[in-house]
């Protein structure tokens, strides 16, 4: 069984470098992943390379953008988490 099955993660900077490697590992372990990135070009590239991720453009130094990111995660993943039980 995957160690992160049924879990949801927001990975900042998840489109490149360490963040992308982390995203790949979380996906492999069964997590649902949303990545946030400032650069939409990197975000689009990551979405094309990694299956089953969602991505948003968010500046983690901006509280309202972080709140919107979390809101999107809750809205997107709530149904799939509820139906598991």
HTML snippet that shows the backbone in 3Dmol.js (N, CA, C, O; Angstrom):
<script src="https://3Dmol.org/build/3Dmol-min.js"></script>
<div id="view" style="width:600px;height:400px;position:relative"></div>
<script>
const pdb = `
ATOM      1  N   UNK A   1       0.839  -1.183   0.000  1.00  0.00           N
ATOM      2  CA  UNK A   1       0.000   0.000   0.000  1.00  0.00           C
ATOM      3  C   UNK A   1       0.881   1.243   0.000  1.00  0.00           C
ATOM      4  O   UNK A   1       1.919   1.287   0.660  1.00  0.00           O
ATOM      5  N   UNK A   2       0.453   2.237  -0.743  1.00  0.00           N
ATOM      6  CA  UNK A   2       1.209   3.482  -0.817  1.00  0.00           C
ATOM      7  C   UNK A   2       1.123   4.234   0.506  1.00  0.00           C
ATOM      8  O   UNK A   2       0.067   4.296   1.136  1.00  0.00           O
ATOM      9  N   UNK A   3       2.232   4.792   0.906  1.00  0.00           N
ATOM     10  CA  UNK A   3       2.282   5.454   2.207  1.00  0.00           C
ATOM     11  C   UNK A   3       1.503   6.764   2.266  1.00  0.00           C
ATOM     12  O   UNK A   3       1.135   7.207   3.354  1.00  0.00           O
ATOM     13  N   UNK A   4       1.244   7.392   1.122  1.00  0.00           N
ATOM     14  CA  UNK A   4       0.510   8.658   1.115  1.00  0.00           C
ATOM     15  C   UNK A   4      -0.865   8.547   0.462  1.00  0.00           C
ATOM     16  O   UNK A   4      -1.479   9.561   0.131  1.00  0.00           O
ATOM     17  N   UNK A   5      -1.343   7.341   0.279  1.00  0.00           N
ATOM     18  CA  UNK A   5      -2.661   7.139  -0.325  1.00  0.00           C
ATOM     19  C   UNK A   5      -3.725   7.845   0.508  1.00  0.00           C
ATOM     20  O   UNK A   5      -3.754   7.720   1.732  1.00  0.00           O
ATOM     21  N   UNK A   6      -4.598   8.586  -0.170  1.00  0.00           N
ATOM     22  CA  UNK A   6      -5.662   9.309   0.510  1.00  0.00           C
ATOM     23  C   UNK A   6      -5.246  10.637   1.089  1.00  0.00           C
ATOM     24  O   UNK A   6      -6.063  11.324   1.703  1.00  0.00           O
ATOM     25  N   UNK A   7      -3.999  11.017   0.909  1.00  0.00           N
ATOM     26  CA  UNK A   7      -3.495  12.300   1.417  1.00  0.00           C
ATOM     27  C   UNK A   7      -3.463  13.313   0.287  1.00  0.00           C
ATOM     28  O   UNK A   7      -3.363  12.952  -0.885  1.00  0.00           O
ATOM     29  N   UNK A   8      -3.549  14.594   0.655  1.00  0.00           N
ATOM     30  CA  UNK A   8      -3.474  15.687  -0.303  1.00  0.00           C
ATOM     31  C   UNK A   8      -2.327  16.591   0.112  1.00  0.00           C
ATOM     32  O   UNK A   8      -2.184  16.924   1.288  1.00  0.00           O
ATOM     33  N   UNK A   9      -1.506  16.990  -0.861  1.00  0.00           N
ATOM     34  CA  UNK A   9      -0.360  17.853  -0.577  1.00  0.00           C
ATOM     35  C   UNK A   9      -0.370  19.078  -1.476  1.00  0.00           C
ATOM     36  O   UNK A   9      -0.699  18.998  -2.659  1.00  0.00           O
ATOM     37  N   UNK A  10      -0.004  20.206  -0.895  1.00  0.00           N
ATOM     38  CA  UNK A  10       0.289  21.416  -1.674  1.00  0.00           C
ATOM     39  C   UNK A  10       1.802  21.549  -1.637  1.00  0.00           C
ATOM     40  O   UNK A  10       2.400  21.645  -0.566  1.00  0.00           O
ATOM     41  N   UNK A  11       2.412  21.554  -2.805  1.00  0.00           N
ATOM     42  CA  UNK A  11       3.870  21.663  -2.875  1.00  0.00           C
ATOM     43  C   UNK A  11       4.209  22.965  -3.579  1.00  0.00           C
ATOM     44  O   UNK A  11       3.936  23.136  -4.767  1.00  0.00           O
ATOM     45  N   UNK A  12       4.811  23.881  -2.825  1.00  0.00           N
ATOM     46  CA  UNK A  12       5.207  25.159  -3.412  1.00  0.00           C
ATOM     47  C   UNK A  12       6.488  24.950  -4.206  1.00  0.00           C
ATOM     48  O   UNK A  12       7.383  24.211  -3.794  1.00  0.00           O
ATOM     49  N   UNK A  13       6.555  25.608  -5.338  1.00  0.00           N
ATOM     50  CA  UNK A  13       7.715  25.411  -6.199  1.00  0.00           C
ATOM     51  C   UNK A  13       7.761  24.010  -6.781  1.00  0.00           C
ATOM     52  O   UNK A  13       8.833  23.503  -7.109  1.00  0.00           O
ATOM     53  N   UNK A  14       6.602  23.386  -6.910  1.00  0.00           N
ATOM     54  CA  UNK A  14       6.533  21.993  -7.315  1.00  0.00           C
ATOM     55  C   UNK A  14       6.790  21.718  -8.783  1.00  0.00           C
ATOM     56  O   UNK A  14       6.726  20.568  -9.217  1.00  0.00           O
ATOM     57  N   UNK A  15       7.080  22.756  -9.554  1.00  0.00           N
ATOM     58  CA  UNK A  15       7.281  22.567 -10.988  1.00  0.00           C
ATOM     59  C   UNK A  15       8.744  22.388 -11.380  1.00  0.00           C
ATOM     60  O   UNK A  15       9.038  22.046 -12.526  1.00  0.00           O
ATOM     61  N   UNK A  16       9.644  22.609 -10.464  1.00  0.00           N
ATOM     62  CA  UNK A  16      11.048  22.487 -10.837  1.00  0.00           C
ATOM     63  C   UNK A  16      11.938  22.165  -9.654  1.00  0.00           C
ATOM     64  O   UNK A  16      11.549  22.358  -8.502  1.00  0.00           O
ATOM     65  N   UNK A  17      13.132  21.676  -9.941  1.00  0.00           N
ATOM     66  CA  UNK A  17      14.135  21.407  -8.922  1.00  0.00           C
ATOM     67  C   UNK A  17      13.675  20.448  -7.843  1.00  0.00           C
ATOM     68  O   UNK A  17      13.068  19.414  -8.121  1.00  0.00           O
ATOM     69  N   UNK A  18      13.978  20.814  -6.593  1.00  0.00           N
ATOM     70  CA  UNK A  18      13.622  19.976  -5.450  1.00  0.00           C
ATOM     71  C   UNK A  18      12.111  19.811  -5.351  1.00  0.00           C
ATOM     72  O   UNK A  18      11.623  18.731  -5.019  1.00  0.00           O
ATOM     73  N   UNK A  19      11.366  20.886  -5.641  1.00  0.00           N
ATOM     74  CA  UNK A  19       9.912  20.810  -5.582  1.00  0.00           C
ATOM     75  C   UNK A  19       9.343  19.791  -6.552  1.00  0.00           C
ATOM     76  O   UNK A  19       8.413  19.060  -6.211  1.00  0.00           O
ATOM     77  N   UNK A  20       9.891  19.736  -7.757  1.00  0.00           N
ATOM     78  CA  UNK A  20       9.415  18.768  -8.745  1.00  0.00           C
ATOM     79  C   UNK A  20       9.750  17.347  -8.308  1.00  0.00           C
ATOM     80  O   UNK A  20       8.931  16.440  -8.457  1.00  0.00           O
ATOM     81  N   UNK A  21      10.937  17.153  -7.775  1.00  0.00           N
ATOM     82  CA  UNK A  21      11.329  15.834  -7.288  1.00  0.00           C
ATOM     83  C   UNK A  21      10.418  15.405  -6.138  1.00  0.00           C
ATOM     84  O   UNK A  21      10.029  14.240  -6.049  1.00  0.00           O
ATOM     85  N   UNK A  22      10.085  16.337  -5.272  1.00  0.00           N
ATOM     86  CA  UNK A  22       9.163  16.056  -4.167  1.00  0.00           C
ATOM     87  C   UNK A  22       7.785  15.692  -4.709  1.00  0.00           C
ATOM     88  O   UNK A  22       7.152  14.745  -4.242  1.00  0.00           O
ATOM     89  N   UNK A  23       7.329  16.456  -5.701  1.00  0.00           N
ATOM     90  CA  UNK A  23       6.035  16.175  -6.331  1.00  0.00           C
ATOM     91  C   UNK A  23       6.015  14.764  -6.907  1.00  0.00           C
ATOM     92  O   UNK A  23       5.058  14.018  -6.699  1.00  0.00           O
ATOM     93  N   UNK A  24       7.065  14.402  -7.627  1.00  0.00           N
ATOM     94  CA  UNK A  24       7.143  13.061  -8.216  1.00  0.00           C
ATOM     95  C   UNK A  24       7.075  11.980  -7.140  1.00  0.00           C
ATOM     96  O   UNK A  24       6.383  10.976  -7.311  1.00  0.00           O
ATOM     97  N   UNK A  25       7.788  12.180  -6.037  1.00  0.00           N
ATOM     98  CA  UNK A  25       7.806  11.202  -4.945  1.00  0.00           C
ATOM     99  C   UNK A  25       6.427  11.086  -4.301  1.00  0.00           C
ATOM    100  O   UNK A  25       5.955   9.980  -4.040  1.00  0.00           O
ATOM    101  N   UNK A  26       5.776  12.226  -4.043  1.00  0.00           N
ATOM    102  CA  UNK A  26       4.447  12.200  -3.438  1.00  0.00           C
ATOM    103  C   UNK A  26       3.452  11.490  -4.348  1.00  0.00           C
ATOM    104  O   UNK A  26       2.630  10.707  -3.873  1.00  0.00           O
ATOM    105  N   UNK A  27       3.517  11.754  -5.645  1.00  0.00           N
ATOM    106  CA  UNK A  27       2.622  11.079  -6.587  1.00  0.00           C
ATOM    107  C   UNK A  27       2.864   9.574  -6.585  1.00  0.00           C
ATOM    108  O   UNK A  27       1.921   8.784  -6.574  1.00  0.00           O
ATOM    109  N   UNK A  28       4.127   9.191  -6.596  1.00  0.00           N
ATOM    110  CA  UNK A  28       4.489   7.773  -6.595  1.00  0.00           C
ATOM    111  C   UNK A  28       3.957   7.073  -5.339  1.00  0.00           C
ATOM    112  O   UNK A  28       3.591   5.898  -5.382  1.00  0.00           O
ATOM    113  N   UNK A  29       3.919   7.805  -4.226  1.00  0.00           N
ATOM    114  CA  UNK A  29       3.450   7.230  -2.961  1.00  0.00           C
ATOM    115  C   UNK A  29       1.938   7.336  -2.790  1.00  0.00           C
ATOM    116  O   UNK A  29       1.402   6.967  -1.745  1.00  0.00           O
ATOM    117  N   UNK A  30       1.244   7.844  -3.826  1.00  0.00           N
ATOM    118  CA  UNK A  30      -0.211   7.819  -3.810  1.00  0.00           C
ATOM    119  C   UNK A  30      -0.929   9.090  -3.411  1.00  0.00           C
ATOM    120  O   UNK A  30      -2.157   9.093  -3.330  1.00  0.00           O
ATOM    121  N   UNK A  31      -0.209  10.167  -3.158  1.00  0.00           N
ATOM    122  CA  UNK A  31      -0.846  11.424  -2.757  1.00  0.00           C
ATOM    123  C   UNK A  31      -1.491  12.124  -3.954  1.00  0.00           C
ATOM    124  O   UNK A  31      -1.072  11.949  -5.098  1.00  0.00           O
ATOM    125  N   UNK A  32      -2.502  12.905  -3.666  1.00  0.00           N
ATOM    126  CA  UNK A  32      -3.061  13.847  -4.631  1.00  0.00           C
ATOM    127  C   UNK A  32      -2.260  15.129  -4.434  1.00  0.00           C
ATOM    128  O   UNK A  32      -2.041  15.552  -3.299  1.00  0.00           O
ATOM    129  N   UNK A  33      -1.820  15.751  -5.527  1.00  0.00           N
ATOM    130  CA  UNK A  33      -0.902  16.878  -5.405  1.00  0.00           C
ATOM    131  C   UNK A  33      -1.392  18.094  -6.179  1.00  0.00           C
ATOM    132  O   UNK A  33      -1.845  17.996  -7.320  1.00  0.00           O
ATOM    133  N   UNK A  34      -1.285  19.234  -5.523  1.00  0.00           N
ATOM    134  CA  UNK A  34      -1.469  20.521  -6.178  1.00  0.00           C
ATOM    135  C   UNK A  34      -0.154  21.265  -6.027  1.00  0.00           C
ATOM    136  O   UNK A  34       0.368  21.389  -4.919  1.00  0.00           O
ATOM    137  N   UNK A  35       0.382  21.757  -7.127  1.00  0.00           N
ATOM    138  CA  UNK A  35       1.611  22.529  -7.051  1.00  0.00           C
ATOM    139  C   UNK A  35       1.286  24.001  -7.229  1.00  0.00           C
ATOM    140  O   UNK A  35       0.347  24.368  -7.934  1.00  0.00           O
ATOM    141  N   UNK A  36       2.080  24.830  -6.578  1.00  0.00           N
ATOM    142  CA  UNK A  36       1.953  26.267  -6.791  1.00  0.00           C
ATOM    143  C   UNK A  36       3.300  26.766  -7.302  1.00  0.00           C
ATOM    144  O   UNK A  36       4.363  26.304  -6.889  1.00  0.00           O
ATOM    145  N   UNK A  37       3.212  27.704  -8.193  1.00  0.00           N
ATOM    146  CA  UNK A  37       4.420  28.225  -8.820  1.00  0.00           C
ATOM    147  C   UNK A  37       4.156  29.642  -9.274  1.00  0.00           C
ATOM    148  O   UNK A  37       3.044  29.955  -9.698  1.00  0.00           O
ATOM    149  N   UNK A  38       5.144  30.497  -9.197  1.00  0.00           N
ATOM    150  CA  UNK A  38       4.997  31.864  -9.683  1.00  0.00           C
ATOM    151  C   UNK A  38       5.021  31.929 -11.207  1.00  0.00           C
ATOM    152  O   UNK A  38       4.309  32.731 -11.812  1.00  0.00           O
ATOM    153  N   UNK A  39       5.833  31.091 -11.817  1.00  0.00           N
ATOM    154  CA  UNK A  39       6.014  31.139 -13.264  1.00  0.00           C
ATOM    155  C   UNK A  39       5.082  30.143 -13.953  1.00  0.00           C
ATOM    156  O   UNK A  39       5.266  28.931 -13.839  1.00  0.00           O
ATOM    157  N   UNK A  40       4.093  30.654 -14.659  1.00  0.00           N
ATOM    158  CA  UNK A  40       3.096  29.801 -15.312  1.00  0.00           C
ATOM    159  C   UNK A  40       3.724  28.885 -16.365  1.00  0.00           C
ATOM    160  O   UNK A  40       3.235  27.777 -16.588  1.00  0.00           O
ATOM    161  N   UNK A  41       4.790  29.331 -17.008  1.00  0.00           N
ATOM    162  CA  UNK A  41       5.445  28.507 -18.025  1.00  0.00           C
ATOM    163  C   UNK A  41       5.987  27.213 -17.415  1.00  0.00           C
ATOM    164  O   UNK A  41       5.808  26.138 -17.987  1.00  0.00           O
ATOM    165  N   UNK A  42       6.644  27.311 -16.263  1.00  0.00           N
ATOM    166  CA  UNK A  42       7.145  26.118 -15.580  1.00  0.00           C
ATOM    167  C   UNK A  42       5.990  25.241 -15.104  1.00  0.00           C
ATOM    168  O   UNK A  42       6.067  24.013 -15.147  1.00  0.00           O
ATOM    169  N   UNK A  43       4.936  25.881 -14.657  1.00  0.00           N
ATOM    170  CA  UNK A  43       3.757  25.160 -14.187  1.00  0.00           C
ATOM    171  C   UNK A  43       3.146  24.339 -15.313  1.00  0.00           C
ATOM    172  O   UNK A  43       2.811  23.171 -15.117  1.00  0.00           O
ATOM    173  N   UNK A  44       2.998  24.943 -16.498  1.00  0.00           N
ATOM    174  CA  UNK A  44       2.436  24.227 -17.648  1.00  0.00           C
ATOM    175  C   UNK A  44       3.331  23.061 -18.054  1.00  0.00           C
ATOM    176  O   UNK A  44       2.841  21.987 -18.402  1.00  0.00           O
ATOM    177  N   UNK A  45       4.642  23.278 -18.008  1.00  0.00           N
ATOM    178  CA  UNK A  45       5.586  22.214 -18.356  1.00  0.00           C
ATOM    179  C   UNK A  45       5.454  21.051 -17.365  1.00  0.00           C
ATOM    180  O   UNK A  45       5.442  19.889 -17.771  1.00  0.00           O
ATOM    181  N   UNK A  46       5.355  21.360 -16.089  1.00  0.00           N
ATOM    182  CA  UNK A  46       5.223  20.310 -15.080  1.00  0.00           C
ATOM    183  C   UNK A  46       3.924  19.543 -15.270  1.00  0.00           C
ATOM    184  O   UNK A  46       3.905  18.318 -15.141  1.00  0.00           O
ATOM    185  N   UNK A  47       2.842  20.242 -15.574  1.00  0.00           N
ATOM    186  CA  UNK A  47       1.565  19.557 -15.781  1.00  0.00           C
ATOM    187  C   UNK A  47       1.635  18.609 -16.968  1.00  0.00           C
ATOM    188  O   UNK A  47       0.983  17.565 -16.966  1.00  0.00           O
ATOM    189  N   UNK A  48       2.425  18.964 -17.992  1.00  0.00           N
ATOM    190  CA  UNK A  48       2.539  18.081 -19.148  1.00  0.00           C
ATOM    191  C   UNK A  48       3.454  16.885 -18.862  1.00  0.00           C
ATOM    192  O   UNK A  48       3.303  15.831 -19.481  1.00  0.00           O
ATOM    193  N   UNK A  49       4.392  17.040 -17.939  1.00  0.00           N
ATOM    194  CA  UNK A  49       5.340  15.968 -17.630  1.00  0.00           C
ATOM    195  C   UNK A  49       4.859  15.042 -16.515  1.00  0.00           C
ATOM    196  O   UNK A  49       5.218  13.865 -16.487  1.00  0.00           O
ATOM    197  N   UNK A  50       4.061  15.561 -15.609  1.00  0.00           N
ATOM    198  CA  UNK A  50       3.618  14.789 -14.452  1.00  0.00           C
ATOM    199  C   UNK A  50       2.131  14.515 -14.565  1.00  0.00           C
ATOM    200  O   UNK A  50       1.344  15.433 -14.797  1.00  0.00           O
ATOM    201  N   UNK A  51       1.751  13.287 -14.407  1.00  0.00           N
ATOM    202  CA  UNK A  51       0.333  12.934 -14.486  1.00  0.00           C
ATOM    203  C   UNK A  51      -0.348  13.186 -13.158  1.00  0.00           C
ATOM    204  O   UNK A  51       0.273  13.103 -12.098  1.00  0.00           O
ATOM    205  N   UNK A  52      -1.617  13.489 -13.226  1.00  0.00           N
ATOM    206  CA  UNK A  52      -2.481  13.578 -12.057  1.00  0.00           C
ATOM    207  C   UNK A  52      -2.070  14.659 -11.060  1.00  0.00           C
ATOM    208  O   UNK A  52      -2.126  14.440  -9.850  1.00  0.00           O
ATOM    209  N   UNK A  53      -1.658  15.825 -11.563  1.00  0.00           N
ATOM    210  CA  UNK A  53      -1.429  16.948 -10.664  1.00  0.00           C
ATOM    211  C   UNK A  53      -2.343  18.087 -11.071  1.00  0.00           C
ATOM    212  O   UNK A  53      -2.825  18.158 -12.201  1.00  0.00           O
ATOM    213  N   UNK A  54      -2.560  18.957 -10.134  1.00  0.00           N
ATOM    214  CA  UNK A  54      -3.241  20.214 -10.383  1.00  0.00           C
ATOM    215  C   UNK A  54      -2.241  21.302 -10.072  1.00  0.00           C
ATOM    216  O   UNK A  54      -1.340  21.112  -9.254  1.00  0.00           O
ATOM    217  N   UNK A  55      -2.393  22.435 -10.716  1.00  0.00           N
ATOM    218  CA  UNK A  55      -1.432  23.505 -10.507  1.00  0.00           C
ATOM    219  C   UNK A  55      -2.133  24.849 -10.471  1.00  0.00           C
ATOM    220  O   UNK A  55      -3.109  25.085 -11.182  1.00  0.00           O
ATOM    221  N   UNK A  56      -1.613  25.719  -9.627  1.00  0.00           N
ATOM    222  CA  UNK A  56      -2.106  27.086  -9.550  1.00  0.00           C
ATOM    223  C   UNK A  56      -0.914  28.028  -9.493  1.00  0.00           C
ATOM    224  O   UNK A  56       0.156  27.675  -8.996  1.00  0.00           O
ATOM    225  N   UNK A  57      -1.116  29.209 -10.001  1.00  0.00           N
ATOM    226  CA  UNK A  57      -0.103  30.253  -9.891  1.00  0.00           C
ATOM    227  C   UNK A  57      -0.358  30.950  -8.562  1.00  0.00           C
ATOM    228  O   UNK A  57      -1.421  31.537  -8.364  1.00  0.00           O
ATOM    229  N   UNK A  58       0.598  30.891  -7.661  1.00  0.00           N
ATOM    230  CA  UNK A  58       0.418  31.501  -6.347  1.00  0.00           C
ATOM    231  C   UNK A  58       1.755  31.981  -5.799  1.00  0.00           C
ATOM    232  O   UNK A  58       2.773  31.294  -5.892  1.00  0.00           O
ATOM    233  N   UNK A  59       1.723  33.167  -5.232  1.00  0.00           N
ATOM    234  CA  UNK A  59       2.882  33.747  -4.562  1.00  0.00           C
ATOM    235  C   UNK A  59       2.719  33.464  -3.071  1.00  0.00           C
ATOM    236  O   UNK A  59       1.806  33.997  -2.440  1.00  0.00           O
ATOM    237  N   UNK A  60       3.580  32.645  -2.506  1.00  0.00           N
ATOM    238  CA  UNK A  60       3.420  32.247  -1.110  1.00  0.00           C
ATOM    239  C   UNK A  60       3.710  33.386  -0.138  1.00  0.00           C
ATOM    240  O   UNK A  60       3.485  33.239   1.064  1.00  0.00           O
ATOM    241  N   UNK A  61       4.200  34.508  -0.631  1.00  0.00           N
ATOM    242  CA  UNK A  61       4.381  35.674   0.233  1.00  0.00           C
ATOM    243  C   UNK A  61       3.122  36.537   0.270  1.00  0.00           C
ATOM    244  O   UNK A  61       3.074  37.543   0.978  1.00  0.00           O
ATOM    245  N   UNK A  62       2.106  36.138  -0.493  1.00  0.00           N
ATOM    246  CA  UNK A  62       0.844  36.876  -0.553  1.00  0.00           C
ATOM    247  C   UNK A  62      -0.241  36.034   0.126  1.00  0.00           C
ATOM    248  O   UNK A  62      -0.663  35.008  -0.409  1.00  0.00           O
ATOM    249  N   UNK A  63      -0.682  36.465   1.288  1.00  0.00           N
ATOM    250  CA  UNK A  63      -1.614  35.674   2.085  1.00  0.00           C
ATOM    251  C   UNK A  63      -2.901  35.350   1.341  1.00  0.00           C
ATOM    252  O   UNK A  63      -3.401  34.229   1.445  1.00  0.00           O
ATOM    253  N   UNK A  64      -3.446  36.295   0.598  1.00  0.00           N
ATOM    254  CA  UNK A  64      -4.704  36.027  -0.105  1.00  0.00           C
ATOM    255  C   UNK A  64      -4.517  34.985  -1.209  1.00  0.00           C
ATOM    256  O   UNK A  64      -5.429  34.199  -1.469  1.00  0.00           O
ATOM    257  N   UNK A  65      -3.361  34.964  -1.857  1.00  0.00           N
ATOM    258  CA  UNK A  65      -3.100  33.942  -2.872  1.00  0.00           C
ATOM    259  C   UNK A  65      -2.950  32.560  -2.238  1.00  0.00           C
ATOM    260  O   UNK A  65      -3.387  31.561  -2.809  1.00  0.00           O
ATOM    261  N   UNK A  66      -2.342  32.505  -1.078  1.00  0.00           N
ATOM    262  CA  UNK A  66      -2.210  31.225  -0.366  1.00  0.00           C
ATOM    263  C   UNK A  66      -3.595  30.742   0.066  1.00  0.00           C
ATOM    264  O   UNK A  66      -3.908  29.559  -0.068  1.00  0.00           O
ATOM    265  N   UNK A  67      -4.417  31.643   0.579  1.00  0.00           N
ATOM    266  CA  UNK A  67      -5.778  31.268   0.971  1.00  0.00           C
ATOM    267  C   UNK A  67      -6.563  30.742  -0.222  1.00  0.00           C
ATOM    268  O   UNK A  67      -7.296  29.761  -0.101  1.00  0.00           O
ATOM    269  N   UNK A  68      -6.413  31.389  -1.373  1.00  0.00           N
ATOM    270  CA  UNK A  68      -7.107  30.938  -2.582  1.00  0.00           C
ATOM    271  C   UNK A  68      -6.607  29.558  -3.012  1.00  0.00           C
ATOM    272  O   UNK A  68      -7.392  28.718  -3.452  1.00  0.00           O
ATOM    273  N   UNK A  69      -5.315  29.331  -2.885  1.00  0.00           N
ATOM    274  CA  UNK A  69      -4.727  28.028  -3.226  1.00  0.00           C
ATOM    275  C   UNK A  69      -5.322  26.935  -2.341  1.00  0.00           C
ATOM    276  O   UNK A  69      -5.720  25.881  -2.839  1.00  0.00           O
ATOM    277  N   UNK A  70      -5.384  27.179  -1.045  1.00  0.00           N
ATOM    278  CA  UNK A  70      -5.947  26.195  -0.114  1.00  0.00           C
ATOM    279  C   UNK A  70      -7.433  25.984  -0.418  1.00  0.00           C
ATOM    280  O   UNK A  70      -7.919  24.853  -0.378  1.00  0.00           O
ATOM    281  N   UNK A  71      -8.142  27.048  -0.716  1.00  0.00           N
ATOM    282  CA  UNK A  71      -9.565  26.938  -1.062  1.00  0.00           C
ATOM    283  C   UNK A  71      -9.750  26.047  -2.289  1.00  0.00           C
ATOM    284  O   UNK A  71     -10.657  25.215  -2.322  1.00  0.00           O
ATOM    285  N   UNK A  72      -8.893  26.220  -3.296  1.00  0.00           N
ATOM    286  CA  UNK A  72      -8.988  25.387  -4.495  1.00  0.00           C
ATOM    287  C   UNK A  72      -8.736  23.922  -4.173  1.00  0.00           C
ATOM    288  O   UNK A  72      -9.409  23.045  -4.713  1.00  0.00           O
ATOM    289  N   UNK A  73      -7.781  23.652  -3.304  1.00  0.00           N
ATOM    290  CA  UNK A  73      -7.491  22.268  -2.915  1.00  0.00           C
ATOM    291  C   UNK A  73      -8.710  21.656  -2.237  1.00  0.00           C
ATOM    292  O   UNK A  73      -9.113  20.537  -2.556  1.00  0.00           O
ATOM    293  N   UNK A  74      -9.287  22.392  -1.309  1.00  0.00           N
ATOM    294  CA  UNK A  74     -10.455  21.886  -0.590  1.00  0.00           C
ATOM    295  C   UNK A  74     -11.600  21.622  -1.553  1.00  0.00           C
ATOM    296  O   UNK A  74     -12.227  20.565  -1.495  1.00  0.00           O
ATOM    297  N   UNK A  75     -11.879  22.571  -2.437  1.00  0.00           N
ATOM    298  CA  UNK A  75     -12.973  22.403  -3.389  1.00  0.00           C
ATOM    299  C   UNK A  75     -12.719  21.247  -4.355  1.00  0.00           C
ATOM    300  O   UNK A  75     -13.629  20.476  -4.660  1.00  0.00           O
ATOM    301  N   UNK A  76     -11.502  21.131  -4.827  1.00  0.00           N
ATOM    302  CA  UNK A  76     -11.190  20.108  -5.833  1.00  0.00           C
ATOM    303  C   UNK A  76     -11.152  18.699  -5.237  1.00  0.00           C
ATOM    304  O   UNK A  76     -11.645  17.750  -5.848  1.00  0.00           O
ATOM    305  N   UNK A  77     -10.576  18.568  -4.064  1.00  0.00           N
ATOM    306  CA  UNK A  77     -10.327  17.239  -3.522  1.00  0.00           C
ATOM    307  C   UNK A  77     -11.357  16.766  -2.502  1.00  0.00           C
ATOM    308  O   UNK A  77     -11.349  15.585  -2.154  1.00  0.00           O
ATOM    309  N   UNK A  78     -12.227  17.613  -2.016  1.00  0.00           N
ATOM    310  CA  UNK A  78     -13.187  17.207  -0.984  1.00  0.00           C
ATOM    311  C   UNK A  78     -14.042  16.052  -1.427  1.00  0.00           C
ATOM    312  O   UNK A  78     -14.190  15.086  -0.678  1.00  0.00           O
ATOM    313  N   UNK A  79     -14.612  16.107  -2.610  1.00  0.00           N
ATOM    314  CA  UNK A  79     -15.506  15.037  -3.061  1.00  0.00           C
ATOM    315  C   UNK A  79     -14.791  13.706  -3.129  1.00  0.00           C
ATOM    316  O   UNK A  79     -15.326  12.693  -2.679  1.00  0.00           O
ATOM    317  N   UNK A  80     -13.586  13.689  -3.684  1.00  0.00           N
ATOM    318  CA  UNK A  80     -12.880  12.417  -3.813  1.00  0.00           C
ATOM    319  C   UNK A  80     -12.474  11.866  -2.445  1.00  0.00           C
ATOM    320  O   UNK A  80     -12.403  10.649  -2.274  1.00  0.00           O
ATOM    321  N   UNK A  81     -12.210  12.724  -1.483  1.00  0.00           N
ATOM    322  CA  UNK A  81     -11.851  12.237  -0.152  1.00  0.00           C
ATOM    323  C   UNK A  81     -13.081  11.726   0.587  1.00  0.00           C
ATOM    324  O   UNK A  81     -13.005  10.720   1.293  1.00  0.00           O
ATOM    325  N   UNK A  82     -14.203  12.402   0.433  1.00  0.00           N
ATOM    326  CA  UNK A  82     -15.424  11.981   1.111  1.00  0.00           C
ATOM    327  C   UNK A  82     -15.883  10.628   0.588  1.00  0.00           C
ATOM    328  O   UNK A  82     -16.322   9.783   1.369  1.00  0.00           O
ATOM    329  N   UNK A  83     -15.791  10.413  -0.701  1.00  0.00           N
ATOM    330  CA  UNK A  83     -16.280   9.166  -1.292  1.00  0.00           C
ATOM    331  C   UNK A  83     -15.409   7.964  -0.945  1.00  0.00           C
ATOM    332  O   UNK A  83     -15.815   6.824  -1.169  1.00  0.00           O
ATOM    333  N   UNK A  84     -14.218   8.202  -0.402  1.00  0.00           N
ATOM    334  CA  UNK A  84     -13.359   7.093   0.023  1.00  0.00           C
ATOM    335  C   UNK A  84     -13.942   6.338   1.197  1.00  0.00           C
ATOM    336  O   UNK A  84     -13.705   5.138   1.335  1.00  0.00           O
ATOM    337  N   UNK A  85     -14.699   7.013   2.045  1.00  0.00           N
ATOM    338  CA  UNK A  85     -15.164   6.426   3.307  1.00  0.00           C
ATOM    339  C   UNK A  85     -16.498   5.782   3.188  1.00  0.00           C
ATOM    340  O   UNK A  85     -17.015   5.247   4.169  1.00  0.00           O
TER     341      UNK A  85
END
`;
const viewer = $3Dmol.createViewer("view");
viewer.addModel(pdb, "pdb");
viewer.setStyle({}, {cartoon: {color: "spectrum"}});
viewer.zoomTo();
viewer.render();
</script>
